[in-house]
Amino acid sequence: MNNGYNIEWSDQATLDFEEIVQFLFNIWGETIVRKFVRSVDNELIRISTFPYAFPASSLKTGIRRCVLSKFNTIYYQVKDQTIYIVTIHDNRSNPELLKKKL
């Protein structure tokens, strides 16, 4: 029995994740990085299990968003039995940057 949708990361989402982890490590250290990674893992499980439980983005049709924290949001797309992680966006950054990533 399949416990959820498959998850695939875009190159952009992978880069975003790595940049956030590096930033957190440089500023706050390993403990905060672990909390962030655990938060991402937990939300990906929720997204995989209930992909339509999260609201659609108003920025682009077919994209949904999952708020990780006041600082970061996961944007993803559902196609067949696969969740495509499009980007992990820093909510403090320029909104135009997000539009380009989507």
C-alpha distances in whole Angstrom, upper triangle without the diagonal:
4,6,9,11,13,16,20,23,26,29,31,28,28,32,32,30,32,35,34,33,37,38,37,38,41,42,40,39,36,35,35,33,30,30,29,27,25,25,24,21,20,21,19,16,17,17,14,13,16,17,20,21,23,27,28,30,34,35,32,30,27,27,25,27,25,28,28,32,35,35,32,30,26,27,24,23,20,19,16,13,16,18,21,23,27,29,29,33,35,36,40,40,42,40,41,39,36,37,37,34,32
4,6,8,9,13,16,19,22,26,27,24,25,28,28,26,29,32,31,30,33,35,34,35,38,39,37,36,33,33,32,30,28,27,26,24,22,23,21,18,18,18,15,13,14,14,10,10,13,14,17,18,20,23,24,27,30,31,29,27,23,23,22,23,22,25,25,28,32,32,29,26,23,23,20,19,16,16,13,10,12,14,17,19,23,25,26,29,32,33,36,37,38,36,37,36,32,33,34,30,28
4,7,9,12,16,19,22,25,26,23,23,27,27,24,27,30,28,28,31,33,31,32,36,36,35,33,31,30,29,27,25,24,23,21,19,19,18,15,14,15,12,9,11,11,8,7,10,12,15,16,18,21,23,25,29,30,28,26,23,22,20,21,19,22,22,25,29,29,26,24,21,21,19,18,16,16,15,11,12,13,17,18,22,23,24,27,29,30,34,35,36,34,36,34,31,32,33,29,27
4,7,9,13,16,19,22,23,20,21,25,24,22,25,27,26,26,29,31,30,31,34,35,33,32,30,29,28,26,24,23,22,20,18,18,16,14,13,13,10,8,9,9,5,5,8,9,12,13,15,18,19,22,25,26,24,23,19,18,17,18,16,20,20,23,26,27,23,21,18,18,15,14,12,13,12,8,9,10,13,15,18,20,21,24,27,27,31,32,33,31,32,31,27,28,29,26,24
4,6,10,13,16,19,20,18,19,22,22,20,23,26,25,25,28,30,29,30,33,34,33,32,30,29,28,26,24,24,22,20,19,18,16,14,14,13,10,9,10,8,5,7,9,8,11,13,14,17,17,20,23,24,21,20,16,16,15,16,16,19,19,23,26,26,22,19,16,16,12,11,9,9,9,5,5,6,10,12,15,18,19,22,25,26,30,30,31,29,30,28,25,26,26,23,21
4,7,10,13,16,18,16,16,20,20,18,21,24,23,23,26,28,27,29,32,33,32,31,28,28,27,24,23,23,21,19,18,18,15,13,15,14,10,10,12,10,7,10,12,11,14,16,17,19,19,21,24,24,22,21,17,16,16,17,17,20,20,23,26,26,22,19,16,15,12,12,10,10,10,6,5,6,9,11,14,16,18,21,24,26,29,29,30,29,29,27,24,25,25,22,20
4,7,10,13,14,12,12,16,16,15,17,20,20,20,23,24,24,25,28,29,28,28,25,26,24,21,21,21,18,16,16,16,12,11,13,12,8,9,11,9,7,11,12,11,14,16,15,18,18,19,22,22,20,19,16,15,14,15,14,17,17,20,23,22,19,16,13,12,10,10,9,10,11,9,6,5,6,7,11,13,14,18,21,23,26,25,27,25,26,24,21,22,22,18,17
4,7,10,12,10,10,13,14,13,15,18,19,19,21,23,23,25,27,29,28,28,26,26,25,22,21,22,19,16,18,17,14,13,16,14,11,13,15,12,11,14,16,13,17,18,18,19,19,19,22,21,19,19,16,14,15,15,16,18,18,21,24,22,19,17,13,12,10,10,10,11,12,11,7,6,5,6,9,11,13,17,20,22,25,24,26,24,24,22,19,20,20,16,15
4,7,8,6,6,10,11,10,12,15,15,16,18,20,20,22,24,25,25,25,23,24,22,19,19,20,17,15,17,16,12,13,16,14,11,14,16,13,13,16,17,15,18,19,18,19,19,18,21,20,18,19,16,14,14,14,15,17,16,20,22,20,16,14,11,11,9,10,12,13,15,14,10,8,6,5,7,8,10,14,17,19,22,21,22,21,22,19,16,18,17,13,13
4,5,5,6,9,10,11,12,14,15,17,18,20,21,23,24,26,26,26,25,26,24,21,22,22,19,17,20,19,15,16,19,17,14,17,19,16,16,19,20,17,19,21,19,20,19,18,20,18,16,18,16,13,15,15,16,18,18,21,23,20,17,15,12,11,10,11,13,14,16,16,12,10,7,6,6,7,10,13,16,19,21,20,21,20,19,16,14,16,14,11,11
4,6,5,6,9,10,11,12,14,15,17,18,20,21,23,24,25,25,24,26,24,20,22,23,19,18,21,20,17,18,21,19,17,20,22,19,19,23,23,21,23,25,22,23,22,20,23,20,19,20,19,16,18,18,19,20,19,22,23,21,17,16,14,13,13,14,17,17,20,20,16,14,11,9,8,9,11,13,16,19,21,19,20,20,19,16,15,16,14,11,12
4,5,5,6,9,10,10,12,14,15,16,18,20,21,22,24,24,23,25,22,19,21,22,18,17,20,19,16,18,20,18,16,20,21,18,19,23,23,20,22,23,21,21,20,18,20,17,16,19,17,15,16,15,17,18,17,19,20,18,15,14,12,11,12,14,17,18,21,21,17,15,11,9,7,6,8,10,13,16,18,15,16,16,15,12,11,13,11,8,10
4,5,5,6,9,10,10,12,14,15,16,18,20,21,22,22,21,22,20,17,18,18,15,14,16,15,12,14,16,14,13,16,18,15,16,20,20,17,20,21,18,19,18,16,19,17,16,18,17,14,14,13,14,15,14,16,18,15,12,11,9,9,9,12,15,17,20,19,15,12,9,6,6,4,6,9,11,14,17,15,17,16,17,13,12,14,13,9,10
4,5,5,6,9,10,11,12,14,15,16,18,20,21,20,19,21,19,15,17,18,14,13,16,16,12,14,17,16,14,17,19,17,17,21,22,20,22,23,21,22,21,20,23,21,20,22,20,17,17,16,16,17,16,18,20,17,14,14,11,12,13,15,17,19,21,20,17,14,11,9,9,8,8,11,14,17,19,18,19,19,20,16,15,17,16,12,14
4,5,5,6,9,10,11,12,14,15,16,18,20,19,19,21,19,15,18,19,15,14,18,17,14,16,19,18,17,20,22,20,21,24,25,22,25,26,23,24,23,21,23,21,21,23,22,19,19,18,18,18,17,19,20,17,14,14,13,14,15,17,20,22,25,24,20,17,14,12,11,9,9,11,12,16,17,16,17,18,18,14,14,16,15,12,14
4,6,5,6,9,10,11,12,14,15,17,18,18,18,19,17,14,16,17,13,13,16,15,12,15,18,16,15,19,20,18,20,23,23,21,23,23,20,21,21,18,21,19,19,21,20,17,17,15,15,15,14,15,16,13,10,11,10,11,13,16,19,22,25,24,20,17,14,11,10,7,6,7,9,12,14,12,14,15,16,12,11,15,14,10,13
4,5,5,6,9,10,11,12,14,16,16,16,15,16,14,11,13,13,10,9,13,12,9,12,15,14,13,16,18,17,18,21,22,20,23,23,20,21,21,20,23,21,21,23,22,18,18,15,15,14,12,14,16,13,10,11,10,12,14,17,20,22,24,23,19,16,14,11,11,8,7,9,10,14,15,15,17,18,19,16,14,18,17,14,15
4,6,5,6,9,10,10,12,14,15,14,14,16,14,11,13,14,11,10,14,15,12,14,17,17,16,19,21,20,21,24,25,24,26,26,24,25,25,23,26,24,24,26,25,22,21,19,18,18,16,17,19,15,13,15,14,16,17,20,23,25,27,26,22,19,17,14,14,11,10,12,12,16,17,16,19,20,21,17,17,20,19,16,18
4,5,5,6,9,10,11,12,14,14,14,16,14,11,14,15,12,12,16,16,14,17,19,19,18,22,23,22,23,27,27,25,27,27,24,25,25,23,25,23,24,26,25,22,22,19,19,18,16,16,17,14,12,14,14,16,18,21,24,26,29,28,24,21,19,16,15,12,10,11,10,14,14,13,16,18,19,15,15,19,17,15,18
4,5,5,6,8,10,11,11,12,12,14,11,9,12,12,9,10,13,13,11,14,17,16,16,20,21,20,22,25,25,23,26,25,22,23,24,22,24,22,23,26,25,21,20,18,16,15,12,13,14,10,9,12,12,15,17,21,24,26,29,28,24,21,19,15,15,12,9,9,8,12,12,12,16,17,19,15,15,19,18,16,18
4,5,5,6,9,10,10,10,9,11,9,6,9,10,8,8,12,12,11,13,16,16,16,19,21,21,22,25,26,24,27,26,24,25,26,24,27,26,26,29,27,24,23,20,18,17,14,14,16,13,12,14,14,17,19,23,25,27,30,28,25,22,20,17,17,14,11,13,12,15,16,16,19,21,22,19,19,22,22,19,21
4,6,5,6,9,10,9,10,13,11,8,12,13,11,12,15,16,15,17,20,20,20,23,25,24,26,28,29,28,30,30,27,29,29,27,29,28,28,31,30,26,26,23,21,20,17,17,18,15,14,17,17,20,22,25,28,30,33,31,28,25,23,19,19,16,14,15,13,17,17,17,20,22,23,20,20,23,22,20,23
4,5,5,6,8,9,11,13,10,9,13,14,11,13,16,16,16,18,21,20,21,24,25,25,27,29,30,28,31,30,27,28,28,26,28,26,28,31,30,26,25,22,21,19,16,16,16,13,13,16,17,20,22,26,29,31,34,33,29,26,24,20,20,16,14,14,11,15,14,14,17,20,21,18,19,22,22,20,22
4,6,5,5,6,8,9,7,6,10,10,9,11,14,13,14,16,18,19,20,22,23,24,25,28,28,27,30,28,26,27,28,26,29,27,29,31,30,26,25,22,20,18,15,14,15,12,12,16,17,20,23,26,29,31,34,32,29,26,24,21,21,17,14,14,12,15,15,16,19,21,23,20,20,24,24,21,24
4,6,5,4,6,8,7,6,9,11,10,11,14,15,16,18,20,21,21,24,25,26,27,30,31,30,32,31,29,30,31,29,32,31,32,34,33,29,28,25,23,21,18,17,18,15,16,19,20,23,25,29,31,33,36,34,31,28,26,23,23,20,17,18,16,19,18,19,23,25,26,23,23,27,27,24,26
4,6,6,9,11,10,10,13,15,14,15,18,19,19,21,23,24,25,27,29,29,30,33,34,33,35,34,31,32,33,31,33,32,33,36,35,31,30,27,25,23,20,19,20,17,17,21,22,25,27,31,33,36,38,37,33,30,28,25,25,21,19,19,16,19,18,19,22,25,26,23,24,27,27,25,27
4,6,10,11,9,10,13,14,13,16,18,18,19,21,23,23,25,27,28,29,31,33,33,32,34,33,30,31,32,30,32,31,33,35,35,31,30,26,24,22,19,17,17,15,16,20,22,25,27,31,34,37,39,38,34,31,29,26,26,22,19,18,15,18,16,17,21,24,26,23,23,27,27,25,28
4,7,8,6,8,11,11,11,14,16,16,17,20,21,22,23,26,27,27,29,31,32,31,33,32,29,31,32,30,33,32,33,36,35,31,29,26,24,21,18,16,17,14,16,20,21,25,27,31,33,36,39,37,34,30,29,25,26,23,19,19,16,18,18,19,23,25,27,25,25,29,29,27,29
4,6,6,7,9,11,11,13,15,16,17,19,20,22,23,25,26,27,29,31,32,32,34,32,30,32,33,32,34,33,35,37,36,32,30,27,25,22,19,18,19,17,18,21,22,26,28,31,34,36,38,36,33,30,29,26,26,23,20,20,18,21,20,22,25,27,30,27,27,30,30,28,30
4,6,5,6,9,10,10,12,14,15,16,18,20,21,23,24,25,27,29,30,30,33,31,29,31,33,32,35,34,35,37,35,31,30,27,24,22,18,18,20,18,18,21,21,25,27,30,32,35,36,34,31,28,27,24,26,23,20,21,19,22,22,23,27,29,31,28,27,31,31,28,30
4,5,5,6,9,10,11,12,14,15,17,19,20,21,23,24,26,27,29,29,31,30,28,30,32,31,34,33,35,37,35,31,29,26,23,21,17,16,19,17,18,20,21,25,27,30,32,35,36,34,31,28,28,25,26,23,20,21,20,22,22,24,28,29,31,29,28,31,32,29,30
4,5,5,6,9,10,10,12,14,15,17,18,20,21,22,24,26,27,27,29,27,25,27,29,28,31,30,31,33,32,28,26,23,20,17,14,13,15,13,14,17,18,22,24,28,29,32,34,32,29,26,26,22,23,20,17,18,16,18,18,20,24,25,28,25,24,28,28,26,27
4,5,5,6,8,10,11,12,14,15,16,18,20,21,22,24,25,25,28,26,24,26,28,27,30,29,30,32,30,27,25,22,19,17,14,14,16,14,13,16,17,20,22,25,27,30,32,30,27,24,23,20,21,18,15,16,15,18,18,20,23,24,27,24,23,26,27,24,25
4,5,5,6,8,10,10,12,14,15,17,18,20,21,23,24,24,27,26,24,26,28,28,31,30,31,33,31,27,25,22,19,18,14,15,17,16,15,17,17,21,22,26,27,30,31,29,26,23,23,20,22,20,17,18,18,20,21,23,26,27,29,26,25,29,29,26,27
4,6,5,6,9,10,10,12,14,15,17,18,20,21,22,23,25,23,22,24,26,26,29,29,30,31,29,26,23,20,17,15,11,11,14,14,13,15,16,20,21,25,26,29,31,28,26,23,23,20,22,19,16,17,16,18,19,21,25,25,28,26,24,27,28,25,26
4,5,5,6,9,10,11,12,14,15,16,18,20,21,21,23,21,19,22,23,23,26,25,26,28,26,22,20,17,14,13,9,9,12,11,10,12,12,16,18,22,23,26,28,26,23,20,20,16,18,15,12,13,13,15,16,18,22,22,25,22,20,24,24,21,22
4,5,5,6,9,10,10,12,14,15,16,18,20,20,22,21,20,22,24,23,27,26,26,28,26,22,20,18,15,14,11,12,15,14,12,13,13,16,17,21,22,25,26,24,21,18,18,15,17,15,12,15,15,17,19,20,24,24,26,23,21,25,25,21,22
4,5,5,6,9,10,11,12,14,15,17,18,19,22,20,19,22,24,24,27,27,28,29,26,23,21,18,15,14,11,12,16,15,14,14,14,17,18,21,22,25,26,24,21,19,19,16,19,17,15,17,17,19,21,23,26,26,28,26,24,27,27,24,24
4,5,5,6,9,10,11,12,14,15,16,17,19,17,16,18,21,21,24,24,25,26,24,20,18,15,11,10,7,9,13,12,11,11,11,15,16,19,20,24,25,23,20,17,18,15,17,15,12,14,15,16,18,20,23,23,26,23,21,24,25,22,22
4,5,5,6,9,10,10,12,14,15,15,17,16,15,17,19,19,22,22,22,23,21,18,15,13,10,10,7,10,13,13,10,10,9,12,13,16,17,20,22,20,17,14,14,11,14,12,10,12,13,15,18,19,22,21,24,21,19,22,22,19,19
4,6,5,6,9,10,10,12,14,14,18,17,16,19,21,21,25,25,24,25,22,19,17,15,12,13,10,13,17,16,14,13,11,14,14,17,18,20,21,19,16,14,15,12,16,15,13,16,17,19,22,23,26,25,27,24,22,25,25,22,22
4,5,5,6,9,10,11,12,13,16,14,14,17,20,21,24,25,25,25,22,20,17,15,11,12,10,12,16,16,14,13,12,15,15,18,18,21,22,19,17,15,16,14,17,17,14,17,18,19,22,24,27,26,28,26,23,26,27,23,23
4,5,5,6,8,10,10,10,13,11,11,14,16,17,20,21,21,21,19,16,13,11,8,9,7,11,14,15,12,10,9,12,12,14,15,18,20,17,15,12,14,12,14,14,12,14,16,17,20,21,24,22,25,23,20,22,24,20,20
4,5,5,6,8,10,9,13,12,12,15,16,17,21,21,20,21,18,15,13,11,9,11,10,14,17,17,14,12,9,11,10,12,13,15,17,14,12,9,11,9,13,13,12,15,17,18,22,22,25,23,25,23,20,22,23,19,18
4,5,5,6,8,9,13,12,13,16,18,20,23,24,23,23,20,18,15,14,12,14,13,16,20,20,17,15,13,14,13,15,14,17,17,14,13,11,13,13,16,16,15,19,21,22,25,26,28,27,29,27,23,25,27,23,22
4,5,5,6,7,10,9,9,13,15,17,21,22,22,21,18,16,13,12,10,12,11,15,18,19,16,14,12,14,13,14,13,16,17,14,14,11,14,13,16,17,16,18,20,21,24,25,27,26,28,26,23,25,26,23,21
4,5,5,5,8,8,8,11,13,15,18,19,18,18,15,13,10,10,8,11,11,15,18,18,15,12,10,11,9,10,10,13,14,12,11,8,10,10,13,14,14,16,19,19,23,24,25,23,25,24,20,22,23,20,18
4,6,6,9,10,11,14,15,17,21,22,20,19,16,15,12,13,12,15,15,18,22,22,18,16,13,13,11,11,10,12,12,9,8,7,10,11,14,16,16,19,22,22,26,27,28,26,28,26,23,24,25,22,20
4,6,9,9,11,15,16,19,23,24,23,21,18,17,14,15,13,16,16,20,23,24,21,18,15,16,14,14,12,14,14,11,11,10,14,14,18,19,19,22,24,25,28,29,31,29,30,29,25,27,28,25,23
4,6,5,8,11,13,16,20,21,20,19,16,15,12,12,11,14,15,19,21,23,20,17,14,14,13,13,11,14,14,12,12,11,14,14,17,19,18,21,23,23,27,28,29,27,29,28,24,25,27,24,21
4,6,7,9,10,13,17,18,17,15,12,11,8,10,10,13,15,18,21,21,18,15,12,11,9,9,7,10,11,10,10,8,11,11,14,16,16,18,21,21,25,25,27,24,25,24,21,21,23,20,18
4,5,7,8,12,15,17,16,14,11,11,8,10,10,14,16,19,21,22,19,16,14,12,11,10,8,12,12,12,12,11,13,14,16,17,18,19,22,22,25,26,27,24,25,25,21,21,23,21,18
4,7,9,12,15,18,17,16,14,13,9,10,9,12,14,17,19,20,18,15,13,13,12,13,12,15,16,15,15,13,15,15,17,18,18,19,22,21,24,25,26,24,26,25,22,22,25,22,20
4,7,9,12,15,15,14,12,10,6,6,6,9,12,14,16,17,15,11,10,10,10,11,11,15,17,16,15,13,14,13,15,15,15,16,18,17,21,22,23,20,22,22,18,19,21,19,17
4,6,9,12,12,12,10,9,6,6,7,10,13,15,16,17,15,12,11,10,11,11,12,16,18,18,17,14,15,15,15,15,15,16,18,16,20,21,21,18,20,20,17,17,20,18,15
4,6,9,9,8,7,6,4,6,9,12,15,17,18,19,16,12,12,9,9,9,11,14,17,18,16,14,14,14,13,14,15,15,18,16,20,20,20,17,18,18,15,14,17,16,13
4,5,6,7,8,6,5,6,9,11,15,16,16,17,14,11,11,8,9,10,13,16,19,20,18,15,14,13,12,13,13,13,15,14,17,17,16,13,14,15,11,11,14,13,10
4,6,7,9,8,9,10,13,14,18,19,18,19,17,14,14,11,13,13,16,18,21,23,21,18,18,17,15,15,16,15,17,15,18,17,16,12,14,15,12,11,14,14,11
4,7,9,8,10,10,14,15,18,19,18,18,16,13,13,10,12,13,16,18,22,23,21,18,17,16,13,13,15,13,15,14,16,15,14,10,10,12,9,7,10,11,8
4,6,6,9,11,14,16,19,21,21,20,18,15,14,10,11,10,13,15,18,20,18,16,14,14,12,13,15,14,17,16,19,18,16,13,13,13,10,8,11,11,7
4,6,9,12,15,18,21,23,23,23,20,17,15,12,11,9,11,13,16,18,17,15,14,15,13,15,17,17,20,19,23,21,20,17,16,17,14,12,14,14,10
4,7,10,14,17,19,22,23,23,20,16,14,10,9,6,8,9,12,15,13,11,11,12,11,14,16,17,20,20,23,22,22,18,18,18,15,14,15,14,10
4,7,10,13,16,18,19,19,16,12,10,6,6,5,8,10,14,15,13,10,10,10,8,10,12,13,17,16,20,19,19,15,16,16,12,11,13,12,8
4,7,10,13,16,17,17,14,10,8,6,5,6,8,12,15,15,13,10,10,10,10,11,12,13,16,15,19,19,19,16,17,17,13,13,16,14,11
4,6,9,12,13,13,10,7,6,5,6,9,11,15,18,17,15,12,12,10,10,10,9,10,13,12,16,16,17,14,16,16,12,13,16,13,11
4,6,9,11,12,9,6,5,6,8,11,13,17,19,18,16,12,13,11,12,11,9,10,12,12,16,17,18,16,19,18,14,16,18,16,14
4,6,7,8,6,4,6,9,11,15,17,20,23,22,20,16,16,13,14,12,10,10,10,9,13,15,17,15,18,17,14,16,19,17,16
4,7,7,5,5,7,10,13,16,18,22,24,23,20,17,16,13,14,12,9,10,10,10,13,15,18,17,20,18,16,19,20,18,18
4,5,5,7,10,13,16,19,22,25,28,26,24,20,20,17,17,15,11,11,10,9,11,14,17,17,20,19,16,19,21,19,19
4,6,8,12,14,18,21,24,27,30,29,26,23,22,19,19,16,12,11,9,7,9,12,15,14,18,17,15,18,21,19,19
4,7,11,13,17,20,23,27,30,29,26,22,21,17,17,14,10,8,6,5,6,9,13,13,16,15,13,17,19,17,18
4,7,10,13,17,20,23,26,25,22,18,17,13,13,10,7,5,5,5,8,10,13,13,15,14,12,15,17,14,15
4,6,10,13,16,20,23,22,19,15,14,11,11,8,6,5,7,7,10,12,14,12,15,13,10,13,15,13,13
4,6,10,13,16,19,18,15,11,10,7,8,6,4,6,9,10,14,14,16,14,16,14,11,13,15,12,11
4,7,10,14,17,17,14,10,9,6,6,5,6,8,11,12,15,15,16,13,15,13,10,11,13,10,8
4,7,10,13,13,10,7,5,4,5,7,9,11,15,15,19,18,19,17,18,16,13,13,14,11,9
4,7,10,11,8,6,5,7,7,10,12,14,18,19,22,21,22,19,19,18,15,15,16,13,10
4,7,7,6,5,6,9,10,13,16,18,21,22,26,25,25,23,23,22,19,18,19,17,14
4,6,5,6,8,11,12,16,18,21,24,25,29,28,28,25,25,24,21,20,21,18,15
4,6,8,10,14,16,19,21,24,28,28,32,31,32,29,29,28,25,24,24,22,19
4,7,10,13,16,19,21,24,27,28,32,31,32,29,30,28,25,25,26,23,20
4,6,10,12,15,17,20,24,25,29,28,29,27,27,25,22,22,23,19,17
4,6,9,12,14,17,20,21,25,24,25,23,24,22,19,19,20,17,15
4,6,9,12,15,18,20,23,22,23,21,21,19,16,17,17,13,12
4,6,8,11,15,16,20,19,20,18,19,17,14,15,15,11,10
4,7,9,13,15,18,17,17,15,16,13,10,11,11,8,7
4,6,10,12,14,13,14,13,14,11,8,11,11,7,7
4,7,9,12,12,14,13,14,12,9,12,13,10,10
4,6,9,8,10,9,11,9,7,10,11,9,10
4,5,6,9,9,12,10,9,12,14,12,13
4,6,8,8,11,10,9,12,14,13,14
4,7,8,12,11,11,14,15,15,17
4,6,9,7,8,11,12,12,14
4,5,6,7,9,10,11,13
4,5,5,7,9,10,11
4,5,5,6,9,10
4,5,5,6,9
4,5,5,6
4,5,5
4,6
4
